[in-house]
Amino acid sequence: MFYNGRKIDFYYRNQSLMKKIFFFTVFGIALISCHTSKTSSGNTVIEKNNATYLNGTWQLQMLFASDNNWTKAPFININLKDKTFSGNSSCNTISGKFTIDENYLGFDRNIISTKMACSGNYEKSFLSVLLKINKYTINKDELELGQGEIVLMKFKRN
């Protein structure tokens, strides 16, 4: 069969090939979008801040507006199953509850703490900032806690 001097047969043979190319292109794009994504800084971000990755112990690396000269670096241990956390605020042992939803993370104001005397004001700063947290982001083994778009604390997986 001919149409405008060309074989229609050619069209039907290539239509099958085009369908295959289209299918594999769409499948490839879908597959790539399901994996991790890159931020503009090049760090790999865990897909949708996968909350299960929060489980475990995180040691403080940076506290906003602090000189970060800790005698003992604070840490938190997050338990997603019970939605509780425990840890050390550089001097006293702490524990409490938190709320999590997608990229929202908030610590309950009723933090239980031992009452040992501590030199310096670091512990007070740590707890004060912890209560301001409303967002989290995970970059590889780094946990960033912030208020809105401002990163207030950075932790490293222990």
Backbone as ProteinMPNN parsed JSONL, in Angstrom:
{"seq_chain_A": "MFYNGRKIDFYYRNQSLMKKIFFFTVFGIALISCHTSKTSSGNTVIEKNNATYLNGTWQLQMLFASDNNWTKAPFININLKDKTFSGNSSCNTISGKFTIDENYLGFDRNIISTKMACSGNYEKSFLSVLLKINKYTINKDELELGQGEIVLMKFKRN", "coords_chain_A": {"N_chain_A": [[0.822, -1.18, 0.0], [0.409, 2.249, -0.698], [0.92, 5.627, 0.294], [0.855, 8.882, -0.539], [3.139, 8.312, -2.021], [4.76, 6.895, -0.237], [5.469, 3.967, 1.613], [2.945, 2.591, 3.597], [3.322, 0.48, 5.155], [5.891, 0.754, 6.294], [5.403, 2.688, 8.27], [3.742, 1.291, 10.125], [5.483, -0.738, 11.001], [7.479, 0.752, 12.328], [5.971, 1.961, 14.267], [5.549, 0.147, 16.341], [8.165, -0.056, 17.347], [8.51, 2.595, 18.26], [6.599, 2.666, 20.297], [7.776, 0.925, 22.131], [10.151, 2.309, 22.755], [9.057, 4.635, 23.911], [7.704, 3.488, 26.139], [9.887, 2.398, 27.652], [11.303, 4.744, 28.184], [9.489, 6.248, 29.768], [9.215, 4.404, 31.883], [11.868, 4.354, 32.837], [12.224, 7.02, 33.716], [10.306, 7.09, 35.761], [11.378, 5.16, 37.481], [13.839, 6.306, 38.229], [12.924, 8.595, 39.571], [11.869, 7.487, 41.858], [13.962, 6.882, 43.503], [16.65, 8.241, 45.549], [17.131, 11.806, 45.724], [19.069, 14.605, 44.509], [20.365, 17.404, 46.234], [20.882, 20.946, 45.731], [23.365, 21.38, 46.76], [24.602, 19.026, 46.369], [24.39, 16.937, 48.166], [23.048, 13.769, 49.081], [19.681, 13.288, 49.582], [17.582, 11.59, 51.747], [14.835, 9.796, 50.528], [11.908, 11.609, 50.67], [12.423, 12.379, 53.355], [12.621, 9.964, 54.865], [11.22, 8.667, 57.569], [11.831, 6.362, 59.041], [14.549, 6.221, 58.961], [15.35, 7.958, 60.886], [15.46, 6.657, 63.313], [17.571, 5.778, 65.991], [20.814, 6.783, 67.299], [21.961, 10.11, 67.528], [24.544, 12.445, 67.381], [25.262, 15.695, 68.506], [26.558, 18.149, 66.336], [26.57, 20.806, 65.642], [25.267, 23.747, 67.008], [23.024, 26.293, 66.584], [23.896, 29.706, 66.955], [25.838, 29.361, 68.961], [29.004, 28.743, 70.526], [29.805, 26.177, 70.411], [31.66, 24.729, 71.984], [31.728, 22.189, 73.563], [32.002, 20.36, 76.603], [31.159, 17.794, 76.866], [29.645, 16.408, 74.186], [26.244, 16.871, 73.338], [23.669, 14.381, 72.762], [21.035, 12.647, 71.046], [18.735, 9.989, 71.188], [16.59, 8.53, 69.073], [13.451, 7.016, 69.085], [11.299, 5.732, 67.016], [9.13, 3.981, 67.06], [7.876, 4.202, 69.59], [7.658, 6.9, 69.612], [9.388, 8.454, 71.15], [12.195, 10.064, 72.743], [15.54, 9.992, 73.967], [18.516, 10.869, 75.761], [21.412, 12.946, 76.172], [22.07, 16.113, 77.427], [24.508, 17.353, 77.45], [25.168, 17.525, 80.056], [23.082, 16.658, 81.779], [20.874, 13.807, 81.816], [18.31, 13.303, 79.469], [14.867, 12.929, 78.45], [11.877, 12.329, 76.542], [8.897, 13.012, 74.585], [7.964, 13.114, 71.088], [6.562, 14.575, 68.099], [5.824, 13.61, 64.811], [5.539, 14.132, 61.307], [5.627, 13.663, 57.962], [7.877, 15.999, 56.905], [7.839, 17.375, 59.256], [8.878, 17.798, 62.585], [8.543, 17.812, 65.971], [9.388, 18.53, 69.313], [8.124, 17.557, 72.452], [7.177, 19.763, 75.061], [7.403, 18.899, 77.679], [9.972, 17.837, 78.773], [11.838, 15.417, 80.384], [14.325, 15.558, 82.812], [17.455, 14.94, 84.445], [18.817, 16.535, 87.399], [21.472, 17.581, 87.704], [24.135, 19.768, 88.678], [25.452, 22.043, 86.373], [28.221, 23.429, 84.672], [28.599, 26.435, 82.808], [26.492, 27.566, 80.053], [25.554, 25.931, 78.126], [23.866, 23.657, 78.165], [21.352, 24.722, 78.738], [20.969, 26.297, 76.447], [20.947, 24.292, 74.48], [18.586, 22.801, 75.156], [16.672, 24.815, 74.945], [16.776, 25.492, 72.2], [16.101, 23.008, 71.115], [13.387, 22.845, 71.703], [12.335, 24.632, 69.892], [12.312, 23.448, 67.45], [10.829, 22.497, 64.363], [11.061, 21.229, 61.991], [12.676, 18.735, 60.009], [15.526, 17.416, 58.26], [17.239, 14.952, 56.435], [20.466, 14.346, 55.458], [22.422, 12.15, 54.002], [24.304, 10.81, 56.512], [23.663, 12.825, 58.246], [21.696, 14.769, 60.32], [19.549, 17.415, 60.152], [18.05, 19.819, 62.1], [15.526, 22.187, 62.29], [13.931, 25.45, 62.333], [11.416, 26.328, 60.456], [12.9, 27.44, 57.526], [15.398, 27.773, 58.588], [18.29, 26.299, 59.739], [18.863, 25.011, 62.844], [20.153, 23.125, 64.405], [22.625, 20.587, 63.969], [23.166, 17.186, 63.589], [25.098, 14.176, 63.786], [24.993, 10.824, 62.714], [25.495, 8.351, 65.112]], "CA_chain_A": [[0.0, 0.0, 0.0], [1.161, 3.49, -0.775], [0.237, 6.866, 0.637], [1.736, 9.968, -0.975], [4.388, 7.782, -2.529], [5.512, 6.158, 0.786], [4.811, 2.752, 2.038], [2.282, 2.622, 4.901], [3.932, -0.648, 5.861], [6.999, 1.319, 7.054], [4.805, 3.358, 9.425], [3.28, 0.304, 11.096], [6.651, -1.415, 11.582], [8.155, 1.67, 13.236], [5.061, 2.316, 15.357], [5.844, -0.803, 17.413], [9.444, 0.361, 17.911], [8.278, 3.848, 18.974], [5.885, 2.335, 21.532], [8.754, 0.34, 23.049], [11.023, 3.393, 23.21], [8.248, 5.464, 24.797], [7.477, 2.738, 27.373], [11.115, 2.32, 28.43], [11.63, 6.094, 28.635], [8.596, 6.559, 30.897], [9.586, 3.501, 32.971], [13.155, 4.817, 33.361], [11.994, 8.258, 34.472], [9.589, 6.714, 36.986], [12.311, 4.437, 38.331], [14.807, 7.273, 38.755], [12.261, 9.496, 40.511], [11.566, 6.761, 43.09], [15.159, 6.784, 44.318], [17.026, 9.47, 46.217], [17.321, 12.971, 44.868], [20.233, 15.409, 44.872], [20.11, 18.798, 46.535], [21.763, 21.812, 44.959], [24.711, 21.291, 47.312], [25.168, 17.75, 45.978], [24.155, 15.907, 49.168], [21.933, 12.889, 48.814], [18.615, 13.427, 50.571], [16.796, 10.377, 51.854], [13.552, 10.028, 49.878], [10.829, 12.168, 51.483], [12.816, 12.337, 54.754], [12.179, 8.668, 55.348], [11.224, 8.733, 59.022], [12.463, 5.19, 59.645], [15.985, 6.484, 59.033], [15.592, 8.757, 62.088], [15.728, 5.769, 64.445], [18.967, 5.618, 66.368], [21.494, 7.804, 68.095], [22.512, 11.228, 66.767], [25.376, 13.295, 68.217], [25.254, 17.091, 68.084], [27.745, 18.673, 65.669], [26.482, 22.251, 65.576], [24.089, 24.38, 67.602], [22.889, 27.671, 66.106], [24.196, 30.793, 67.892], [26.627, 28.851, 70.08], [30.391, 28.531, 70.12], [29.929, 24.73, 70.247], [32.776, 24.17, 72.751], [31.103, 21.324, 74.549], [32.837, 19.436, 77.35], [30.597, 16.513, 76.42], [28.67, 16.751, 73.137], [24.905, 16.308, 73.527], [23.185, 13.418, 71.783], [19.657, 12.185, 71.231], [18.425, 8.667, 70.651], [15.196, 8.615, 68.631], [12.716, 5.757, 68.99], [10.089, 6.045, 66.238], [8.026, 3.094, 67.433], [7.176, 4.783, 70.749], [7.701, 8.357, 69.447], [10.09, 8.989, 72.314], [13.623, 10.287, 72.573], [16.326, 10.058, 75.192], [19.853, 11.317, 75.418], [22.153, 13.726, 77.14], [22.136, 17.506, 76.996], [25.895, 17.685, 77.756], [25.369, 17.373, 81.494], [21.982, 15.875, 82.326], [20.156, 12.852, 80.985], [16.99, 13.831, 79.105], [13.959, 12.061, 77.693], [10.589, 12.948, 76.273], [8.142, 12.548, 73.432], [7.992, 14.006, 69.939], [5.548, 14.399, 67.067], [6.454, 13.598, 63.491], [4.635, 14.005, 60.167], [6.403, 14.007, 56.769], [9.125, 16.65, 57.291], [7.636, 18.068, 60.534], [9.334, 17.125, 63.796], [8.422, 18.711, 67.111], [9.649, 17.914, 70.607], [7.167, 17.929, 73.496], [7.742, 20.68, 76.06], [7.591, 18.197, 78.953], [11.202, 17.054, 78.729], [12.272, 14.936, 81.696], [15.766, 15.756, 82.901], [18.073, 14.873, 85.762], [19.062, 17.907, 87.875], [22.855, 17.788, 88.132], [24.646, 21.122, 88.455], [26.273, 22.072, 85.163], [28.897, 24.694, 84.433], [28.334, 26.967, 81.467], [25.092, 27.737, 79.688], [25.321, 25.144, 76.927], [22.713, 22.782, 78.314], [20.152, 25.563, 78.627], [20.857, 26.649, 75.024], [20.565, 23.082, 73.759], [17.171, 22.497, 75.416], [15.87, 25.922, 74.412], [16.707, 25.34, 70.75], [15.384, 21.762, 70.843], [11.944, 23.116, 71.775], [11.945, 25.471, 68.751], [12.38, 22.64, 66.232], [9.569, 22.111, 63.708], [11.359, 20.645, 60.681], [13.912, 17.952, 59.945], [16.027, 16.975, 56.965], [18.333, 14.003, 56.567], [21.437, 14.332, 54.362], [23.312, 11.021, 54.277], [24.291, 10.499, 57.945], [23.551, 14.084, 58.962], [20.324, 15.179, 60.63], [19.427, 18.853, 60.369], [16.801, 20.212, 62.746], [15.385, 23.619, 62.105], [12.679, 26.178, 62.509], [11.175, 26.808, 59.103], [14.038, 27.212, 56.631], [16.648, 28.025, 59.304], [18.849, 25.134, 60.422], [19.286, 25.391, 64.191], [21.005, 22.087, 64.961], [23.066, 19.524, 63.068], [23.595, 15.978, 64.284], [25.701, 13.128, 62.969], [24.629, 9.498, 63.207], [26.511, 7.73, 65.958]], "C_chain_A": [[0.87, 1.25, 0.0], [0.283, 4.651, -0.347], [1.211, 7.986, 0.347], [3.112, 9.445, -1.376], [5.199, 7.009, -1.502], [4.745, 4.909, 1.158], [4.195, 2.941, 3.424], [2.861, 1.521, 5.785], [5.075, -0.172, 6.766], [6.492, 1.964, 8.341], [4.407, 2.347, 10.495], [4.44, -0.45, 11.742], [7.337, -0.521, 12.602], [7.268, 2.09, 14.406], [5.312, 1.405, 16.56], [7.147, -0.422, 18.113], [9.273, 1.64, 18.736], [7.546, 3.601, 20.287], [6.857, 1.773, 22.571], [9.675, 1.419, 23.611], [10.286, 4.28, 24.2], [8.061, 4.77, 26.153], [8.739, 2.718, 28.244], [11.564, 3.692, 28.934], [10.798, 6.469, 29.847], [8.959, 5.698, 32.102], [10.898, 3.954, 33.623], [13.01, 6.073, 34.2], [11.299, 7.95, 35.789], [10.524, 6.022, 37.97], [13.313, 5.385, 38.978], [14.154, 8.174, 39.787], [11.904, 8.818, 41.818], [12.769, 6.66, 44.018], [15.463, 8.117, 44.962], [17.182, 10.596, 45.214], [18.535, 13.735, 45.349], [19.776, 16.827, 45.192], [21.068, 19.633, 45.717], [23.196, 21.768, 45.494], [25.36, 19.958, 47.001], [24.975, 16.645, 46.998], [22.969, 15.052, 48.784], [20.919, 13.03, 49.933], [17.814, 12.14, 50.576], [15.394, 10.687, 51.336], [12.487, 10.45, 50.88], [11.148, 12.116, 52.976], [12.298, 11.077, 55.419], [12.338, 8.597, 56.857], [11.906, 7.536, 59.658], [13.968, 5.376, 59.774], [16.344, 7.316, 60.263], [15.932, 7.899, 63.298], [17.214, 5.698, 64.731], [19.512, 6.811, 67.111], [22.155, 8.832, 67.187], [23.292, 12.119, 67.722], [25.433, 14.708, 67.636], [26.594, 17.494, 67.494], [27.769, 20.2, 65.689], [25.172, 22.711, 66.198], [24.096, 25.839, 67.183], [23.181, 28.656, 67.243], [24.931, 30.294, 69.131], [28.058, 28.646, 69.595], [30.731, 27.046, 70.01], [31.169, 24.127, 70.909], [32.219, 23.342, 73.901], [32.16, 20.507, 75.28], [32.453, 18.019, 76.945], [29.504, 16.864, 75.412], [27.322, 16.1, 73.415], [24.569, 15.291, 72.441], [21.728, 13.103, 72.084], [19.521, 10.822, 70.565], [16.93, 8.673, 70.338], [14.614, 7.221, 68.468], [11.394, 6.047, 68.298], [8.888, 5.212, 66.668], [7.193, 3.702, 68.565], [7.026, 6.298, 70.645], [8.258, 9.019, 70.706], [11.544, 9.24, 71.936], [14.266, 10.279, 73.952], [17.707, 10.552, 74.787], [20.51, 12.051, 76.548], [22.307, 15.132, 76.579], [23.48, 18.144, 77.312], [26.201, 17.543, 79.242], [24.329, 16.412, 82.074], [21.388, 14.915, 81.297], [18.764, 13.405, 80.725], [16.172, 12.751, 78.409], [12.642, 12.788, 77.513], [9.925, 12.336, 75.061], [8.279, 13.562, 72.3], [6.845, 13.662, 68.999], [6.245, 14.481, 65.722], [5.386, 13.411, 62.426], [5.358, 14.541, 58.935], [7.699, 14.691, 57.167], [8.976, 17.497, 58.554], [8.153, 17.201, 61.669], [9.265, 18.139, 64.916], [8.617, 17.956, 68.414], [8.677, 18.466, 71.641], [7.857, 18.782, 74.562], [8.031, 20.007, 77.401], [8.788, 17.254, 78.887], [11.601, 16.695, 80.16], [13.792, 15.023, 81.725], [16.247, 15.509, 84.322], [18.464, 16.297, 86.147], [20.477, 18.104, 88.411], [23.264, 19.23, 87.841], [25.62, 21.098, 87.282], [26.94, 23.431, 85.024], [28.627, 25.144, 82.996], [26.833, 27.006, 81.179], [24.708, 26.877, 78.492], [24.07, 24.284, 77.016], [21.413, 23.565, 78.139], [19.909, 25.953, 77.168], [20.375, 25.463, 74.205], [19.075, 22.793, 73.925], [16.252, 23.574, 74.85], [15.692, 25.789, 72.906], [15.926, 24.089, 70.378], [13.869, 21.985, 70.824], [11.441, 23.99, 70.625], [11.85, 24.684, 67.444], [10.985, 22.345, 65.69], [9.8, 21.465, 62.334], [12.64, 19.832, 60.766], [14.238, 17.599, 58.507], [17.186, 16.02, 57.227], [19.176, 14.068, 55.295], [22.486, 13.284, 54.702], [23.217, 10.664, 55.754], [24.243, 11.763, 58.787], [22.072, 14.45, 59.109], [20.334, 16.668, 60.914], [18.057, 19.128, 60.967], [16.701, 21.72, 62.653], [14.017, 24.155, 62.449], [12.411, 26.85, 61.174], [12.361, 26.457, 58.227], [15.391, 27.401, 57.314], [17.091, 26.768, 60.033], [19.396, 25.59, 61.771], [20.26, 24.393, 64.808], [21.406, 21.113, 63.858], [23.601, 18.382, 63.921], [24.227, 15.029, 63.281], [25.325, 11.792, 63.589], [25.795, 8.906, 63.961], [26.609, 6.255, 65.677]], "O_chain_A": [[1.931, 1.289, 0.624], [-0.924, 4.665, -0.586], [2.291, 8.031, 0.935], [4.129, 10.078, -1.093], [6.26, 6.495, -1.856], [3.524, 4.834, 1.023], [4.876, 3.411, 4.336], [2.879, 1.634, 7.01], [5.207, -0.652, 7.892], [7.104, 1.794, 9.396], [4.718, 2.547, 11.669], [4.374, -0.767, 12.929], [7.743, -1.007, 13.657], [7.778, 2.531, 15.436], [5.285, 1.877, 17.697], [7.223, -0.462, 19.341], [9.848, 1.744, 19.82], [7.838, 4.256, 21.287], [6.769, 2.108, 23.752], [9.949, 1.439, 24.811], [10.848, 4.642, 25.234], [8.239, 5.396, 27.198], [8.667, 2.991, 29.442], [12.15, 3.784, 30.012], [11.332, 6.953, 30.845], [9.008, 6.199, 33.225], [11.012, 3.934, 34.849], [13.604, 6.181, 35.273], [11.67, 8.498, 36.827], [10.459, 6.281, 39.172], [13.597, 5.261, 40.17], [14.782, 8.491, 40.798], [11.657, 9.506, 42.809], [12.606, 6.378, 45.206], [14.635, 9.027, 44.933], [17.343, 10.369, 44.015], [18.987, 13.537, 46.477], [18.913, 17.382, 44.512], [21.971, 19.095, 45.076], [24.137, 22.084, 44.766], [26.531, 19.753, 47.32], [25.359, 15.506, 46.733], [21.993, 15.55, 48.224], [21.266, 12.905, 51.107], [17.413, 11.652, 49.519], [14.827, 11.728, 51.67], [12.2, 9.723, 51.832], [10.262, 11.842, 53.786], [11.607, 11.144, 56.436], [13.452, 8.48, 57.368], [12.509, 7.676, 60.722], [14.595, 4.74, 60.622], [17.513, 7.378, 60.647], [16.617, 8.359, 64.212], [18.024, 5.571, 63.812], [18.781, 7.723, 67.498], [22.819, 8.485, 66.21], [22.769, 12.511, 68.765], [25.626, 14.892, 66.434], [27.644, 17.217, 68.074], [28.834, 20.815, 65.744], [24.111, 22.14, 65.947], [25.079, 26.544, 67.408], [22.745, 28.441, 68.374], [24.666, 30.763, 70.237], [28.297, 28.406, 68.412], [31.823, 26.693, 69.566], [31.679, 23.11, 70.437], [32.245, 23.758, 75.059], [33.105, 20.015, 74.663], [33.309, 17.164, 76.714], [28.54, 17.546, 75.758], [27.26, 14.904, 73.698], [25.117, 15.337, 71.339], [21.252, 13.265, 73.208], [20.116, 10.552, 69.522], [16.104, 8.806, 71.241], [15.195, 6.36, 67.808], [10.465, 6.554, 68.927], [7.754, 5.691, 66.64], [5.964, 3.715, 68.505], [6.357, 6.918, 71.471], [7.703, 9.978, 71.242], [12.052, 8.706, 70.951], [13.612, 10.528, 74.964], [18.02, 10.64, 73.599], [20.218, 11.824, 77.722], [22.633, 15.315, 75.407], [23.569, 19.366, 77.427], [27.364, 17.451, 79.635], [24.676, 15.465, 82.779], [21.396, 15.171, 80.093], [18.109, 13.914, 81.635], [16.713, 11.793, 77.856], [12.331, 13.736, 78.233], [10.333, 11.282, 74.571], [8.657, 14.712, 72.519], [6.24, 12.594, 69.096], [7.136, 15.305, 65.514], [4.446, 12.637, 62.605], [5.668, 15.731, 58.863], [8.571, 14.027, 57.728], [9.882, 18.257, 58.894], [7.891, 15.999, 61.705], [9.862, 19.212, 64.824], [8.072, 16.867, 68.596], [8.433, 19.671, 71.707], [9.009, 18.527, 74.913], [8.838, 20.516, 78.179], [8.637, 16.033, 78.937], [11.69, 17.561, 81.029], [14.465, 14.613, 80.779], [15.549, 15.822, 85.287], [18.442, 17.185, 85.294], [20.662, 18.725, 89.458], [22.795, 19.835, 86.877], [26.5, 20.24, 87.209], [26.305, 24.465, 85.232], [28.45, 24.324, 82.095], [26.02, 26.534, 81.974], [23.645, 27.076, 77.905], [23.303, 24.193, 76.057], [20.49, 23.108, 77.466], [18.769, 25.94, 76.705], [19.506, 25.602, 73.344], [18.376, 22.566, 72.938], [15.175, 23.271, 74.336], [14.586, 25.954, 72.391], [15.16, 24.11, 69.414], [13.158, 21.381, 70.021], [10.233, 24.076, 70.407], [11.359, 25.204, 66.442], [10.076, 21.99, 66.441], [8.847, 21.19, 61.605], [13.569, 20.183, 61.494], [13.357, 17.497, 57.654], [18.005, 16.244, 58.118], [18.667, 13.871, 54.192], [23.331, 13.494, 55.573], [22.152, 10.252, 56.213], [24.728, 11.775, 59.919], [21.312, 14.439, 58.142], [21.041, 17.132, 61.808], [17.032, 18.723, 60.417], [17.667, 22.439, 62.907], [13.092, 23.423, 62.802], [13.082, 27.812, 60.801], [12.784, 25.302, 58.187], [16.429, 27.209, 56.681], [16.348, 26.23, 60.854], [20.278, 26.446, 61.837], [21.095, 24.764, 65.633], [20.635, 20.845, 62.937], [24.384, 18.588, 64.849], [23.931, 15.072, 62.087], [25.33, 11.631, 64.81], [26.938, 8.954, 63.508], [27.415, 5.561, 66.296]]}, "name": "protein", "num_of_chains": 1, "seq": "MFYNGRKIDFYYRNQSLMKKIFFFTVFGIALISCHTSKTSSGNTVIEKNNATYLNGTWQLQMLFASDNNWTKAPFININLKDKTFSGNSSCNTISGKFTIDENYLGFDRNIISTKMACSGNYEKSFLSVLLKINKYTINKDELELGQGEIVLMKFKRN"}
